[in-house]
């Protein structure tokens, strides 16, 4: 039962354009969401997070949007750079104290120079 | 100075052997995790410890036994290794349960032959 889904396994974007990565979740108890970036042979590294009390959070080139009614979040990268080429995972957690993060299956982003 | 470090990074071993992966975090976090990334690249939680106490034990064969001697360490011991145990195992830590950012180690690539 996949509670966090990233339906696009891969995405190619031209350098300088916007990359939009999508994530859907099914559990309405999730209220904290994170995005991670992963290069080959390395561990996932934290990018940006959002709490369910917000619908947008921005950090430099990265913006995460949350649509609670649709149970959907997206990560926007503007402008995309070749160094952004990696696998991106979204993750969700529920009520504080559950000590559990559920990850999506990842989207491989390739930024073309 | 690595925040979450795990050893070994690569491990090739024969079926039936017993092996351990060690993990240490220097972030002062109270919660540590083991995640498994299988051939489908799906990051799935195995165990979570909070202040040395087991909090989460997902559906994992009891050949896998985590041990947390203190808050900064969470080791994973695997008995009677099987071919299907081949995967990348990530250690991680966070502060504040599922409200904090989770930080990952670089992963341990286990290959069972």
HADDOCK unambig.tbl for C-alpha pairs under 7 A between the chains (distance, minus, plus):
assign (segid A and resid 42 and name CA) (segid B and resid 106 and name CA) 4.75 0.50 0.50
assign (segid A and resid 42 and name CA) (segid B and resid 107 and name CA) 6.58 0.50 0.50
assign (segid A and resid 43 and name CA) (segid B and resid 104 and name CA) 5.64 0.50 0.50
assign (segid A and resid 43 and name CA) (segid B and resid 105 and name CA) 5.48 0.50 0.50
assign (segid A and resid 43 and name CA) (segid B and resid 106 and name CA) 4.04 0.50 0.50
assign (segid A and resid 43 and name CA) (segid B and resid 107 and name CA) 5.70 0.50 0.50
assign (segid A and resid 44 and name CA) (segid B and resid 104 and name CA) 6.04 0.50 0.50
assign (segid A and resid 45 and name CA) (segid B and resid 103 and name CA) 6.87 0.50 0.50
assign (segid A and resid 45 and name CA) (segid B and resid 104 and name CA) 6.81 0.50 0.50
assign (segid A and resid 93 and name CA) (segid B and resid 98 and name CA) 5.85 0.50 0.50
assign (segid A and resid 96 and name CA) (segid B and resid 97 and name CA) 6.56 0.50 0.50
assign (segid A and resid 96 and name CA) (segid B and resid 98 and name CA) 5.74 0.50 0.50
assign (segid A and resid 96 and name CA) (segid B and resid 99 and name CA) 5.97 0.50 0.50
assign (segid A and resid 97 and name CA) (segid B and resid 97 and name CA) 5.00 0.50 0.50
assign (segid A and resid 97 and name CA) (segid B and resid 98 and name CA) 6.01 0.50 0.50
assign (segid A and resid 98 and name CA) (segid B and resid 97 and name CA) 6.42 0.50 0.50
assign (segid A and resid 98 and name CA) (segid B and resid 98 and name CA) 6.05 0.50 0.50
assign (segid A and resid 99 and name CA) (segid B and resid 48 and name CA) 6.88 0.50 0.50
assign (segid A and resid 99 and name CA) (segid B and resid 97 and name CA) 4.37 0.50 0.50
assign (segid A and resid 99 and name CA) (segid B and resid 98 and name CA) 4.56 0.50 0.50
assign (segid A and resid 100 and name CA) (segid B and resid 98 and name CA) 5.74 0.50 0.50
assign (segid A and resid 101 and name CA) (segid B and resid 98 and name CA) 6.53 0.50 0.50
assign (segid A and resid 103 and name CA) (segid B and resid 43 and name CA) 6.03 0.50 0.50
assign (segid A and resid 105 and name CA) (segid B and resid 41 and name CA) 6.54 0.50 0.50
assign (segid A and resid 105 and name CA) (segid B and resid 42 and name CA) 4.97 0.50 0.50
assign (segid A and resid 105 and name CA) (segid B and resid 43 and name CA) 6.97 0.50 0.50
